[in-house]
Amino acid sequence: MFHLIGIILEFYLIAFLVRIGLSWFPPPRGNFMIGVNRFLFTITEPVLAPLRAILPPVQLGGMAIDLSPTVVILLLFVIVAYLG
């Protein structure tokens, strides 16, 4: 049972990593990756939104860095390693 949960969490971790990559390199309009981007947003945002309310973006000069995905990814690594 724990093995199955670990596998599911690994896929969720991959979803976060792909979402981060797509935020750096957004797909052009009309590309099929827009659907992938929407799907990843739909499955990851319920975890990120409450964390963003607690952890505000870090201001660096004229831009802000959202640390919530980093926190979630680190937590997922720890949980998967514990279940592994």
C-alpha angles and dihedrals in degrees: 000000000000089000091057091048089050091053092049091049090049090056089048089051090052089050090056092048092050091047090053091049092050090050089058094045108027115198119249120255114280093025118130089233089075088073090049089049091052092048092050090048090051095052098039104037096072088064097040100046097064091044091052088056089059099035113045120204117274113244115227111177108299096347138065128222119213108220096182095094090051092053092048093047092050091049091049091051090052094047094046091048090050093049094040 
